[in-house]
């Protein structure tokens, strides 16, 4: 069975006063995308990021390649 409905979640590390995004990683395997949306506007638009690009982004954050100035 292929999942078509995003299952949104916000990271448990996102406790910064509402400046968060939500992701739906359940669509990565069946559809090759990771939808991303603003947690303050859940009925607003979602960005569809290619699963490989999202994985590279997360990896870059974890190893310190992408840091806020």
DSSP file (Angstrom, degrees, kcal/mol; ACC not computed):
  #  RESIDUE AA STRUCTURE BP1 BP2  ACC     N-H-->O    O-->H-N    N-H-->O    O-->H-N    TCO  KAPPA ALPHA  PHI   PSI    X-CA   Y-CA   Z-CA
    1    1 A X              0   0    0      0, 0.0     2,-0.4     0, 0.0     0, 0.0   0.000 360.0 360.0 360.0 130.6    0.0    0.0    0.0
    2    2 A X        -     0   0    0     28,-0.0     2,-0.5    29,-0.0    25,-0.1  -0.782 360.0-132.5 -95.5 131.7    1.4    3.4   -1.0
    3    3 A X        +     0   0    0     -2,-0.4    27,-0.1    23,-0.2     3,-0.0  -0.702  30.7 167.2 -84.0 128.6    1.0    6.3    1.4
    4    4 A X        +     0   0    0     -2,-0.5     2,-0.5     2,-0.1    -1,-0.1   0.569  54.2  81.8-114.0 -17.0   -0.3    9.5   -0.3
    5    5 A X  S    S-     0   0    0     21,-0.1     2,-0.1     1,-0.0    21,-0.0  -0.803  81.9-122.1 -94.9 125.4   -1.2   11.5    2.8
    6    6 A X        -     0   0    0     -2,-0.5     2,-0.8     1,-0.1    -2,-0.1  -0.401  12.5-149.2 -64.6 138.3    1.6   13.4    4.5
    7    7 A X        -     0   0    0     -2,-0.1    19,-0.4     2,-0.0    18,-0.3  -0.897  24.9-151.8-106.6  98.8    2.2   12.6    8.2
    8    8 A X        +     0   0    0     -2,-0.8     2,-0.3    16,-0.2    16,-0.2  -0.398  20.5 171.5 -76.8 143.5    3.5   15.9    9.5
    9    9 A X  B     -A   23   0A   0     14,-1.8    14,-2.2    -2,-0.1     2,-0.4  -0.993  24.4-142.9-148.6 154.3    5.8   16.2   12.4
   10   10 A X        -     0   0    0     -2,-0.3    12,-0.1    12,-0.2    10,-0.0  -0.940  37.6-103.8-112.3 135.9    7.9   18.9   14.1
   11   11 A X    >   -     0   0    0     10,-0.5     3,-1.5    -2,-0.4    -1,-0.0  -0.219  19.1-128.1 -57.6 145.3   11.3   18.0   15.5
   12   12 A X  T 3  S+     0   0    0      1,-0.3    -1,-0.1     3,-0.0    -2,-0.0   0.664 110.3  64.0 -68.5 -14.9   11.5   17.6   19.3
   13   13 A X  T 3  S+     0   0    0      1,-0.1     2,-1.6     3,-0.0    -1,-0.3   0.525  77.5  97.3 -82.2  -6.7   14.4   20.0   19.1
   14   14 A X    <   +     0   0    0     -3,-1.5    -1,-0.1     1,-0.1     4,-0.1  -0.573  36.4 127.7 -88.7  77.8   12.1   22.8   17.8
   15   15 A X        +     0   0    0     -2,-1.6    -1,-0.1     1,-0.1    -3,-0.0  -0.475  29.0 119.5-125.2  59.3   11.4   24.7   21.0
   16   16 A X  S    S-     0   0    0     -2,-0.0     3,-0.4     0, 0.0    -1,-0.1  -0.097  93.2 -78.1-120.4  35.7   12.3   28.2   19.8
   17   17 A X  S    S-     0   0    0      1,-0.2    -2,-0.1    -3,-0.1     3,-0.0   0.755  90.8 -51.4  80.7  23.9    9.1   30.2   20.1
   18   18 A X  S    S+     0   0    0      1,-0.1     2,-1.4    -4,-0.1    -1,-0.2   0.509  96.3 126.9  95.2   4.4    7.2   29.0   17.0
   19   19 A X        +     0   0    0     -3,-0.4     2,-0.3    20,-0.1    -1,-0.1  -0.477  48.5 125.5 -90.3  64.4    9.9   29.5   14.3
   20   20 A X        -     0   0    0     -2,-1.4    19,-1.8    -6,-0.1    20,-0.4  -0.756  49.8-146.8-123.5 162.5    9.6   25.9   13.1
   21   21 A X  E     - B   0  38A   0     -2,-0.3   -10,-0.5    17,-0.2     2,-0.4  -0.895  14.2-141.0-120.9 158.7    8.9   23.8   10.1
   22   22 A X  E     - B   0  37A   0     15,-2.8    15,-2.3    -2,-0.3     2,-0.3  -0.921  15.4-163.4-116.7 147.3    7.1   20.5    9.8
   23   23 A X  E     -AB   9  36A   0    -14,-2.2   -14,-1.8    -2,-0.4     2,-0.4  -0.905  16.7-149.7-127.6 157.6    8.2   17.7    7.5
   24   24 A X  E >   + B   0  35A   0     11,-1.6     3,-1.2    -2,-0.3    11,-0.7  -0.770  21.0 170.3-126.5  84.0    6.4   14.6    6.2
   25   25 A X  G >   +     0   0    0     -2,-0.4     3,-1.6   -18,-0.3     4,-0.5   0.591  62.4  85.0 -73.7  -9.4    9.2   12.0    5.7
   26   26 A X  G 3  S+     0   0    0    -19,-0.4     4,-0.5     1,-0.3    -1,-0.3   0.668  86.9  55.5 -67.3 -13.8    6.7    9.2    5.1
   27   27 A X  G <>>S+     0   0    0     -3,-1.2     4,-1.8     1,-0.1     6,-1.2   0.474  84.0  87.2 -95.1  -2.2    6.5   10.2    1.4
   28   28 A X  H <>5S+     0   0    0     -3,-1.6     4,-1.6     4,-0.2    23,-0.2   0.949  93.3  37.6 -63.6 -51.0   10.3    9.9    0.8
   29   29 A X  H  45S+     0   0    0     -4,-0.5    -1,-0.2     1,-0.2    -2,-0.1   0.956 123.4  37.5 -70.6 -50.3   10.4    6.2   -0.1
   30   30 A X  H  45S+     0   0    0     -4,-0.5    -1,-0.2     1,-0.2    -2,-0.2   0.802 136.1  17.3 -74.6 -24.8    7.1    5.9   -2.1
   31   31 A X  H  <5S-     0   0    0     -4,-1.8    -3,-0.2     2,-0.2    -2,-0.2   0.522  92.9-122.9-125.2  -9.9    7.3    9.3   -3.9
   32   32 A X  S  <<S+     0   0    0     -4,-1.6    19,-2.4    -5,-0.6     2,-0.3   0.691  76.0 103.0  74.2  18.4   10.8   10.5   -3.6
   33   33 A X  E     - C   0  50A   0     -6,-1.2     2,-0.4    17,-0.3    -1,-0.2  -0.919  56.1-153.8-130.9 157.5    9.8   13.8   -2.0
   34   34 A X  E     - C   0  49A   0     15,-2.8    15,-1.7    -2,-0.3    -9,-0.2  -0.919  22.1-145.6-127.8 104.7    9.8   15.3    1.5
   35   35 A X  E     -BC  24  48A   0    -11,-0.7   -11,-1.6    -2,-0.4     2,-0.4  -0.459  15.7-167.1 -69.3 142.2    7.1   18.0    1.9
   36   36 A X  E     +BC  23  47A   0     11,-2.5    11,-3.2   -13,-0.2     2,-0.3  -0.994  10.5 170.5-131.3 136.3    8.0   20.9    4.2
   37   37 A X  E     -BC  22  46A   0    -15,-2.3   -15,-2.8    -2,-0.4     2,-0.4  -0.953  40.2 -93.2-143.3 163.4    5.6   23.5    5.6
   38   38 A X  E >   -B   21   0A   0      7,-0.5     3,-1.2     3,-0.3   -17,-0.2  -0.624  27.5-144.5 -75.8 126.8    5.5   26.3    8.1
   39   39 A X  T 3  S+     0   0    0    -19,-1.8     3,-0.4    -2,-0.4    -1,-0.1   0.715  99.5  55.7 -68.7 -18.7    4.3   25.1   11.5
   40   40 A X  T 3  S+     0   0    0    -20,-0.4    -1,-0.3     1,-0.2     2,-0.1   0.610 114.0  39.3 -86.1 -12.6    2.4   28.4   12.0
   41   41 A X    X   +     0   0    0     -3,-1.2     3,-1.8     1,-0.1    -3,-0.3  -0.545  65.3 162.3-135.6  67.6    0.5   28.1    8.8
   42   42 A X  T 3  S+     0   0    0     -3,-0.4    -1,-0.1     1,-0.3    -3,-0.1   0.694  77.8  52.3 -67.1 -18.9   -0.5   24.4    8.5
   43   43 A X  T 3  S+     0   0    0     -3,-0.1    -1,-0.3    -6,-0.0     3,-0.1   0.478  97.1  90.2 -93.1  -1.9   -3.2   25.1    5.9
   44   44 A X  S <  S-     0   0    0     -3,-1.8    -3,-0.0    -6,-0.2     0, 0.0  -0.035  91.3 -57.1 -80.6-171.1   -0.7   27.1    3.8
   45   45 A X        -     0   0    0      1,-0.0    -7,-0.5    -8,-0.0     2,-0.4  -0.246  45.6-145.5 -70.3 156.2    1.5   25.8    1.0
   46   46 A X  E     -C   37   0A   0     -9,-0.1     2,-0.5    -3,-0.1    -9,-0.2  -0.944  10.9-131.9-119.8 144.7    4.0   23.1    1.3
   47   47 A X  E     -C   36   0A   0    -11,-3.2   -11,-2.5    -2,-0.4     2,-0.7  -0.817  14.8-143.3 -93.6 132.0    7.4   22.9   -0.4
   48   48 A X  E     -C   35   0A   0     -2,-0.5     2,-0.4   -13,-0.2   -13,-0.2  -0.873  20.4-171.0 -99.4 111.7    8.2   19.5   -2.1
   49   49 A X  E     -C   34   0A   0    -15,-1.7   -15,-2.8    -2,-0.7     5,-0.0  -0.841  30.9-106.7-103.6 135.6   11.9   18.8   -1.7
   50   50 A X  E  >  -C   33   0A   0     -2,-0.4     4,-2.4   -17,-0.2   -17,-0.3  -0.363  30.1-124.1 -58.3 138.4   13.5   15.9   -3.5
   51   51 A X  H  > S+     0   0    0    -19,-2.4     4,-2.4     1,-0.2     5,-0.2   0.864 109.4  51.4 -57.2 -40.6   14.3   13.2   -0.9
   52   52 A X  H  > S+     0   0    0    -20,-0.3     4,-2.1     1,-0.2    -1,-0.2   0.891 110.5  48.3 -64.6 -39.6   18.0   13.1   -1.8
   53   53 A X  H  > S+     0   0    0     -3,-0.3     4,-2.2     2,-0.2    -2,-0.2   0.883 111.6  50.1 -67.3 -38.8   18.4   16.9   -1.5
   54   54 A X  H  X S+     0   0    0     -4,-2.4     4,-2.6     2,-0.2    -2,-0.2   0.915 110.1  50.3 -65.9 -42.2   16.6   16.8    1.9
   55   55 A X  H  X S+     0   0    0     -4,-2.4     4,-2.4     1,-0.2    -2,-0.2   0.900 111.0  49.1 -61.9 -41.3   18.9   14.0    3.1
   56   56 A X  H  X S+     0   0    0     -4,-2.1     4,-2.5     2,-0.2    -1,-0.2   0.888 110.5  51.5 -65.4 -38.9   22.0   16.0    2.0
   57   57 A X  H  X S+     0   0    0     -4,-2.2     4,-1.9     2,-0.2    -2,-0.2   0.941 111.9  45.2 -61.1 -49.7   20.6   19.1    3.8
   58   58 A X  H  X S+     0   0    0     -4,-2.6     4,-2.5     1,-0.2    -2,-0.2   0.908 113.1  51.1 -63.0 -42.2   20.0   17.1    7.1
   59   59 A X  H  X S+     0   0    0     -4,-2.4     4,-2.1     1,-0.2     6,-0.2   0.912 108.5  52.1 -61.0 -43.2   23.5   15.5    6.8
   60   60 A X  H  <>S+     0   0    0     -4,-2.5     5,-2.0     1,-0.2     6,-1.3   0.870 110.5  48.0 -61.5 -37.8   25.1   18.9    6.3
   61   61 A X  H ><5S+     0   0    0     -4,-1.9     3,-1.3     4,-0.2    -2,-0.2   0.938 110.5  51.4 -66.8 -46.9   23.4   20.3    9.4
   62   62 A X  H 3<5S+     0   0    0     -4,-2.5    -2,-0.2     1,-0.3    -1,-0.2   0.851 112.9  44.1 -61.7 -36.0   24.4   17.3   11.5
   63   63 A X  T 3<5S-     0   0    0     -4,-2.1    -1,-0.3    -5,-0.2    -2,-0.2   0.377 117.0-109.7 -94.3   6.5   28.1   17.5   10.5
   64   64 A X  T < 5S+     0   0    0     -3,-1.3    -3,-0.2    -4,-0.3     3,-0.1   0.585  82.2 123.6  84.3  10.9   28.2   21.3   11.0
   65   65 A X  S   <S+     0   0    0     -5,-2.0     2,-0.7    -6,-0.2    -4,-0.2   0.797  72.3  51.3 -73.0 -28.1   28.5   22.3    7.3
   66   66 A X  S    S+     0   0    0     -6,-1.3     2,-0.4    -9,-0.1    -1,-0.2  -0.881  74.2 158.6-115.6  99.8   25.4   24.5    7.4
   67   67 A X        -     0   0    0     -2,-0.7     2,-0.2    -3,-0.1    -6,-0.0  -0.922  44.2-111.0-123.6 148.1   25.6   26.9   10.3
   68   68 A X              0   0    0     -2,-0.4    -2,-0.0     1,-0.1     0, 0.0  -0.562 360.0 360.0 -72.8 136.2   23.8   30.2   10.9
   69   69 A X              0   0    0     -2,-0.2    -1,-0.1     0, 0.0    -2,-0.0   0.507 360.0 360.0 -62.8 360.0   26.3   33.1   10.8
